């Protein structure tokens, strides 16, 4: 819930199950880190993220966002994480 609020400004939502996890090494600015990401299902309506809680680094490296339908994810040639997100979304929609 903390990450959801910090990174999107969204609060008051019920967090569903963890649907994916990934671990990887990455560079975050000049810093090298080992990241562990957990992906949770959350149902929301038509919302606009509030990024006023972003750190200076997040403001620098986050170039934008958009909401995707499961169909758009499946059809996209973009690099999207977690891998096979379209299948996770399809399974959640059942």
Beta strands, then each sheet from edge to edge (+ up, - down):
strand 1: 18-28
strand 2: 31-40
sheet 1: 1+ 2-
end
